[in-house]
Amino acid sequence: MKIPNVMTAKEAVKLIQSGNRVLIQGGSATPQTLVKAMVERAPELKGVEIVHLHTEGECGYTAPELSESFRTNAFFIGGNVRKMVGETVDYIPIFLSDIPSLFRQGYMDLDVVLVNVSPPDKHGFCSLGVSVDIVISGIEQGKKVIAQINPRMPRTFGDALVHVNNFDACVLVEEEIYEMKFVEPTEEEKAIGKNIAEIIDDGATLQMGIGGIPNAVLTFLHNHKDLGIHTEMFSEGIVDLVEKGVVNGSKKKLNPYKIISGFAMGTRRLYDFMDDNPEIEMNDIAYVNDTAVIRQNPKVTAINSAIEIDITGQVCADSIGSRMFSGVGGQMDFMRGAALSMGGKPIIAVTSTTHKGVSKIVPMLKQGAGVVTTRAHARFVATEYGVAELFGRNLKQRAQSLRDVAHPDHREDLDKAIFERFGSSLMVK
């Protein structure tokens, strides 16, 4: 099919005007060519607001010397913009599932949307590939959409398909999709993975992200049966489990036999696995992360991380004290969705200490720390020393359970804090 509105990146980004709000597709799909071309226009622009989830690659629009041209409001803080938070980057606290409603309900108008898509098929449909999440709602509501048409983008299904006529400008590129390399889990992460795998039931529906702990969990699931996937994001750790038949989705009540997700990050192996694979549906995050949707599957097991956890079960996952580090993301969407699922298990998984040996289980959260998961939502906390079950436990019992999975070097201090807060009454387990 002939592609309409073809032009160079330099020509395409002229659609961006001073004072515009621009949404950039994120994750591994970040459209690098378009972002660089936009930044090159900085001398011609003033007061452009950039919004996005976490992105990968260069983010020249955050440079202090371009602060009159660009200002960023991030829905989630990635490593590439983290140093500029409080300077040229601000953070919008919001549940991941709620972001599409900002666009659809008119809370946040979008002037221009930058996307990275596959070439159109014979019917004219391109695919958003590895990142559908919030960008599909942006395309629906954006006044102008600029697409880089990229044969390296895997073709995925679900809500990922967008007709080429929706694009006001098309830039033909061949650009590698960002690859997140597999990092071998540490011994502590392997221990956590083993502890979590032991409480995952056959037939469970999994939500897990990327990184050492999720990778470690997946390596201990090869003897499980009939697992399903419904997750905001995934990486290539699931590929082996799919190929071995461990993950088949046969016990899911909603979207059986399908892997449901919003975005994916991994290496080319993952992207090749996703390409033209009808088993995988990449969907609008308003659907994927809707608790009313999540709860319909049985035994939803949601595995999320934290920065620190206090002895009552309050979970800080977005900041170090008052310094913003990441974001709320979809943690609460899945923690609550899993809790509402029949037989569901919402799990917070952390190493017991930081790399510097500081305990992550603490008497009180740091001043200014954000509570992402409340003590009422926290049910399971896993470390390399075991799994603390908090559901139905009173504050004293919770404190004792969390103390028992803390690093041994910090348990004496936690004992003192528990005594000072709750007295010496018997901790019933």
C-alpha positions, 0 to 999 in steps of 0.5 A, spaced: 500 500 500 502 507 498 503 510 504 500 517 504 503 524 507 511 521 507 516 527 508 522 527 512 523 528 519 525 535 519 519 536 515 514 532 519 516 536 526 514 542 523 507 540 525 509 542 532 508 549 534 510 553 540 505 552 546 503 545 544 503 539 548 506 533 545 505 526 547 511 521 546 510 514 545 514 510 550 518 504 553 522 500 547 518 504 542 520 511 543 521 514 536 528 516 536 528 519 530 522 524 531 525 526 538 531 528 535 528 532 530 524 535 534 530 537 539 533 540 533 527 545 532 528 548 539 531 555 537 524 556 533 520 553 539 518 556 546 513 553 551 512 546 548 510 541 554 512 534 553 508 528 556 510 521 556 511 515 560 518 512 561 522 513 555 528 510 552 534 513 549 536 520 548 532 526 551 535 532 549 529 536 550 530 536 558 537 539 557 537 546 561 539 550 556 533 548 552 528 550 558 525 555 554 523 551 549 521 544 552 518 542 559 517 535 561 511 532 565 512 525 566 507 520 568 513 515 570 520 517 571 525 513 567 533 513 568 534 518 562 530 523 565 531 522 573 537 527 574 532 533 571 526 532 575 525 538 579 529 542 573 526 541 566 522 535 568 516 535 573 512 528 575 504 527 575 502 522 580 497 518 577 495 511 576 497 508 570 490 506 568 487 513 569 492 516 564 488 515 558 482 518 561 486 524 562 486 525 554 479 522 553 475 526 558 479 532 556 483 534 562 489 534 558 488 536 550 494 533 546 496 537 540 501 532 537 503 525 538 509 522 536 509 514 535 513 509 532 510 503 528 510 498 523 509 498 516 502 498 513 499 491 511 495 490 505 489 493 508 493 499 510 494 498 518 500 499 522 502 496 528 504 500 535 508 494 536 511 493 543 508 499 546 500 500 546 499 502 553 497 510 553 499 511 546 492 509 543 488 513 547 493 519 545 492 517 537 485 517 538 485 524 541 491 528 538 490 533 533 496 531 529 499 524 529 506 524 526 509 516 525 515 514 524 514 507 519 519 502 521 520 495 519 524 493 525 517 494 529 514 487 530 507 487 528 502 485 534 495 485 535 489 487 539 489 495 540 495 495 537 493 496 529 492 503 527 490 505 520 496 509 516 490 514 514 490 516 521 497 519 521 498 527 519 505 525 517 509 519 515 517 518 516 520 512 513 526 510 517 529 503 519 531 504 526 532 498 531 527 498 537 531 499 544 533 493 547 533 491 554 538 486 556 537 480 560 541 481 567 542 475 571 539 475 578 543 476 584 543 470 589 538 474 593 534 475 587 534 468 586 532 466 593 526 471 592 524 468 586 524 461 589 520 464 595 515 467 590 514 461 586 513 456 592 506 460 593 504 461 585 499 456 584 498 452 578 493 455 573 495 462 576 494 468 572 501 472 572 502 480 572 510 481 573 514 487 570 522 486 568 528 486 572 532 481 576 526 479 581 521 477 575 526 474 571 528 470 577 521 468 579 520 466 572 526 461 572 523 457 578 516 456 574 518 451 569 514 445 573 508 449 574 502 448 569 497 452 566 499 459 567 496 465 564 499 472 563 495 478 564 500 484 565 501 491 564 508 489 561 513 483 560 520 481 558 523 475 554 523 471 561 516 468 559 518 466 552 521 459 555 515 458 559 510 459 553 515 455 548 515 449 554 507 450 555 507 452 562 504 458 560 498 457 555 492 461 558 488 455 559 485 457 566 484 464 564 476 466 564 477 472 560 482 472 554 483 465 555 489 462 551 492 469 550 497 473 553 494 480 554 499 486 556 500 494 554 507 494 553 514 489 552 521 490 553 527 486 552 531 483 546 530 482 539 529 475 541 522 477 544 520 482 539 521 476 534 517 472 538 511 477 538 512 479 531 505 476 527 504 472 534 496 471 534 497 469 542 499 476 544 494 482 544 497 488 546 492 493 549 489 499 551 492 500 558 485 503 561 483 495 559 489 492 561 490 495 568 482 496 570 481 492 576 474 490 574 478 486 568 484 484 572 479 480 577 475 476 572 481 471 572 482 466 577 488 466 582 491 473 579 498 473 582 501 480 582 508 481 583 511 488 584 517 492 587 518 497 592 523 502 595 522 501 602 516 498 607 514 500 614 513 495 619 505 496 618 505 494 611 506 501 608 509 501 601 513 506 598 515 505 591 515 512 587 520 516 591 526 516 596 524 520 601 521 527 597 526 525 591 521 522 586 525 516 583 520 513 578 512 513 579 506 510 581 505 506 575 500 500 575 502 497 582 496 499 585 491 497 579 494 490 580 495 490 587 488 491 588 486 487 582 489 481 584 486 482 591 479 482 588 481 476 584 478 469 586 485 466 590 489 472 588 495 474 591 498 481 591 505 481 592 511 486 594 518 483 592 524 486 595 531 485 597 532 485 604 537 491 604 539 496 599 546 495 595 549 499 601 546 495 606 540 499 608 534 495 610 528 496 606 524 494 612 524 500 616 520 502 622 517 508 619 518 511 611 523 517 610 520 523 611 516 525 604 516 518 602 510 517 598 505 511 600 503 507 593 500 501 596 497 502 603 497 498 609 490 496 607 492 493 600 499 490 602 498 482 603 504 479 601 511 481 602 517 477 599 524 478 601 530 473 600 528 470 607 521 468 606 514 471 605 510 475 610 503 474 610 499 481 612 492 480 610 488 480 616 493 481 621 493 487 626 499 492 626 503 488 631 502 481 628 504 485 621 510 488 624 513 481 627 512 478 620 515 483 616 521 483 622 522 476 620 523 477 613 528 483 614 535 482 614 538 479 620 543 484 621 537 489 622 532 485 626 535 487 633 533 495 631 526 493 628 525 489 635 526 495 638 522 499 634 516 494 635 517 494 642 517 502 642 511 502 638 507 497 640 509 494 647 511 488 649 505 484 648 505 477 645 506 477 637 501 472 635 502 469 629 
